């Protein structure tokens, strides 16, 4: 794979030219490890029928479909902002309708809310800008308030547990589900039925508040690629012949090898990648 590199003497240059750039600066951020326990799982009508006939469920996998973010200034605390986040998780369940049978896979939806307060500085201007529009005249974007931008980074959720229980009146959809999410699940979400699945997920996340600022930085030179882009013209068999034999897949490490690395003492033995 081709890589872009700068000229060899760039790092040795002592002289630089100050240039002004427009960049996003992180004013504040926070990281969290949340155990979201006993979240109701909502299904489509067909999925709910299978859940009602289930005798047991097992949580197989989970994914983040979307995070809806709302940001507002905190009253009487200048420069601080409240960030309200709504997480939409897609969970995959193995559903057992009778003992000693092959389970059926059903996908459902979990919703969780989170709120944090971060510092994002102040700005009392309105921002006007324009972007290029293909095959049309360039139009000015709608002016926006000078609020900071909130970014939410979420790692792959860790499925921890799932319980099958009788549904109670409190197990209702907390809000309207966006169309894009219902389309992903294959139909409208139903909160009817006799049984409910309560899922527990482990979630790692980072929340940031950013602003566009003009910064003066030293510039040495333009980044001119030195390596040529080489297209792949190999046959599939020639490409396969260059792959190393996956020895670790056929001969898993033993206990002594597990404790010899960085995972010593933790009881875990992660597969080392080449």
C-alpha positions in Angstrom: 0.0 0.0 0.0 1.4 3.4 -1.0 2.3 5.9 1.7 2.7 9.6 1.7 6.0 10.9 3.1 7.7 14.3 3.3 11.0 15.1 1.8 14.0 13.6 3.7 15.4 16.9 4.8 12.2 18.3 6.2 12.9 17.2 9.7 16.4 18.7 9.6 15.3 22.2 8.6 15.7 24.8 11.3 13.9 27.6 9.5 10.1 27.7 9.2 7.5 30.1 8.0 4.6 31.0 10.3 1.2 30.3 8.6 -2.3 30.8 9.9 -4.6 27.8 9.7 -8.3 27.2 10.6 -8.5 24.1 12.8 -10.7 22.5 15.4 -9.3 22.8 18.9 -10.5 20.5 21.7 -11.4 22.8 24.6 -12.6 20.0 26.9 -13.2 16.3 26.9 -14.0 13.4 29.1 -13.9 9.6 29.0 -16.3 7.2 30.6 -16.8 3.5 31.2 -20.5 2.8 31.6 -22.3 -0.4 32.6 -25.7 0.1 31.1 -27.8 -2.5 33.0 -31.3 -3.9 32.4 -32.1 -1.9 29.3 -35.4 -3.0 27.7 -34.9 -4.4 24.2 -37.6 -3.5 21.7 -38.3 -5.6 18.6 -40.4 -5.5 15.4 -43.8 -7.2 15.5 -42.3 -10.5 14.1 -39.4 -10.4 16.6 -41.7 -9.8 19.6 -43.8 -12.8 18.7 -40.7 -15.0 18.9 -39.7 -13.4 22.2 -43.2 -14.2 23.6 -42.7 -17.8 22.9 -39.1 -18.0 24.2 -38.0 -19.9 27.3 -34.5 -18.4 27.3 -32.4 -15.9 25.5 -28.6 -15.3 25.1 -27.0 -12.0 24.2 -24.7 -12.6 21.2 -23.6 -9.2 19.9 -24.2 -5.4 20.1 -23.5 -2.4 17.9 -24.0 1.4 18.1 -26.5 2.5 15.4 -26.5 6.2 16.2 -25.9 8.8 18.9 -28.3 11.8 18.9 -26.6 14.9 20.4 -28.1 18.1 21.7 -25.9 20.9 23.2 -27.1 23.9 25.2 -25.4 26.5 27.3 -25.5 26.0 31.1 -27.3 28.9 32.8 -25.2 31.0 35.1 -22.0 29.1 34.1 -20.5 31.0 31.2 -18.5 28.9 28.8 -20.0 25.6 30.0 -22.4 23.5 27.9 -24.7 20.6 28.6 -24.4 17.7 26.2 -27.4 15.4 26.1 -26.8 12.1 24.2 -29.2 9.4 23.2 -27.6 6.1 22.3 -29.3 3.6 20.0 -27.9 0.1 20.3 -28.6 -2.8 18.0 -28.4 -6.1 19.9 -28.4 -9.6 18.5 -30.0 -12.4 20.6 -30.1 -16.1 20.4 -33.7 -17.0 21.3 -34.6 -20.5 22.5 -38.2 -21.5 22.1 -37.8 -24.9 23.8 -35.0 -26.8 25.6 -32.3 -28.5 23.5 -33.2 -26.8 20.3 -31.3 -24.7 17.8 -31.7 -21.0 18.7 -33.1 -18.4 16.4 -31.3 -15.1 15.9 -33.3 -11.9 16.5 -32.2 -8.3 16.4 -33.6 -5.7 18.7 -33.1 -2.1 19.8 -31.9 -0.6 23.1 -32.0 3.1 24.0 -30.0 4.8 26.7 -29.6 8.5 27.7 -26.4 10.2 28.9 -25.6 13.8 30.0 -22.3 15.5 30.6 -21.2 19.1 31.2 -18.0 20.4 29.5 -16.2 23.7 29.0 -16.4 25.0 25.5 -15.4 28.6 25.8 -17.6 31.5 24.6 -18.4 33.0 21.2 -20.8 35.8 20.5 -20.7 35.8 16.7 -22.9 34.3 13.9 -21.1 32.2 11.4 -21.8 32.6 7.7 -20.1 30.3 5.1 -20.5 28.8 1.6 -19.6 25.5 0.1 -19.2 24.4 -3.5 -22.3 22.9 -5.1 -21.8 20.5 -8.0 -23.6 21.5 -11.2 -25.2 24.5 -9.6 -24.4 28.0 -8.3 -22.7 28.1 -5.0 -25.2 28.9 -2.2 -24.4 30.4 1.2 -25.0 28.0 4.1 -27.6 28.8 6.7 -26.0 31.0 9.4 -25.4 29.2 12.7 -24.8 30.3 16.3 -21.3 30.2 17.6 -21.8 27.1 19.7 -19.0 24.6 20.1 -19.2 21.2 18.3 -19.8 18.1 20.3 -18.1 14.9 19.2 -18.9 11.5 20.7 -16.6 8.5 20.2 -18.0 5.1 21.2 -16.1 1.8 21.2 -17.8 -1.4 20.2 -20.2 -2.3 23.1 -19.4 -5.3 25.1 -22.5 -7.6 25.5 -22.6 -8.7 29.2 -26.0 -10.2 30.0 -29.6 -10.7 28.9 -32.7 -11.6 31.0 -36.1 -12.7 29.8 -38.9 -11.4 32.0 -42.6 -10.6 32.0 -43.4 -7.2 30.5 -44.5 -4.5 32.8 -46.4 -1.2 32.0 -43.2 0.8 32.5 -41.5 -1.1 29.6 -42.6 1.4 26.9 -40.7 3.1 24.1 -39.2 6.3 25.6 -39.4 8.3 22.4 -40.1 8.2 18.7 -37.6 6.0 16.8 -35.9 7.7 13.7 -36.9 6.2 10.4 -33.3 5.3 9.5 -33.1 3.0 12.6 -36.4 1.3 12.0 -35.3 0.7 8.4 -32.1 -1.0 9.7 -34.2 -3.3 11.9 -36.6 -4.2 9.1 -39.8 -2.6 10.3 -41.6 -0.5 12.9 -40.7 -1.1 16.6 -43.4 -2.5 18.8 -43.7 -2.1 22.6 -46.5 -4.6 22.9 -46.2 -8.3 23.9 -46.1 -10.4 27.0 -42.4 -10.7 27.6 -39.4 -8.3 27.7 -35.7 -8.8 27.3 -33.4 -6.8 29.6 -29.9 -6.4 28.2 -26.7 -5.2 29.9 -23.9 -3.6 27.9 -20.5 -2.3 28.7 -19.7 1.0 26.8 -16.5 3.0 26.6 -16.9 6.5 25.2 -15.1 9.9 24.8 -17.0 13.2 24.6 -15.3 16.3 23.2 -16.2 20.0 22.8 -14.4 21.6 19.8 -14.3 25.0 18.3 -13.0 26.3 15.0 -10.1 28.6 15.8 -7.4 30.4 13.8 -3.9 29.2 14.9 -0.5 30.3 13.9 1.9 27.4 13.4 5.3 26.9 11.9 5.3 25.5 8.4 8.4 23.9 6.9 7.3 22.8 3.4 4.5 21.1 1.5 4.0 17.4 2.0 5.2 16.1 -1.4 4.7 12.3 -1.8 7.9 10.5 -2.6 6.4 7.0 -3.3 4.6 6.2 -6.5 1.2 4.7 -6.4 1.4 1.1 -7.7 -1.8 -0.6 -8.9 -2.4 -4.2 -8.0 -2.3 -6.3 -11.2 -1.6 -9.6 -9.4 -3.8 -12.6 -9.9 -5.7 -13.8 -6.7 -3.4 -16.9 -6.5 -0.2 -14.8 -6.7 -1.5 -12.5 -3.9 -2.5 -15.5 -1.8 1.0 -17.0 -2.2 2.6 -14.0 -0.5 0.5 -14.5 2.7 2.3 -16.1 5.7 0.9 -19.4 6.9 -1.3 -18.7 10.0 0.5 -21.0 12.4 -1.2 -19.4 15.5 -4.6 -20.3 14.2 -3.7 -24.0 14.1 -1.5 -24.1 17.3 -3.0 -21.8 20.0 -0.6 -20.6 22.7 -0.3 -22.6 25.9 -0.6 -21.3 29.5 3.1 -20.4 29.8 3.0 -18.3 26.7 -0.1 -16.5 28.0 1.7 -15.3 31.1 4.9 -14.2 29.3 3.6 -11.1 27.7 1.9 -7.9 28.8 -1.2 -9.8 29.9 0.6 -11.5 32.7 -1.5 -11.7 35.8 -4.8 -10.7 34.2 -6.0 -14.1 33.4 -6.4 -13.1 29.7 -4.5 -14.3 26.7 -5.2 -12.1 23.7 -4.1 -13.4 20.4 -1.0 -11.6 19.2 -1.3 -10.2 15.7 1.6 -10.0 13.3 
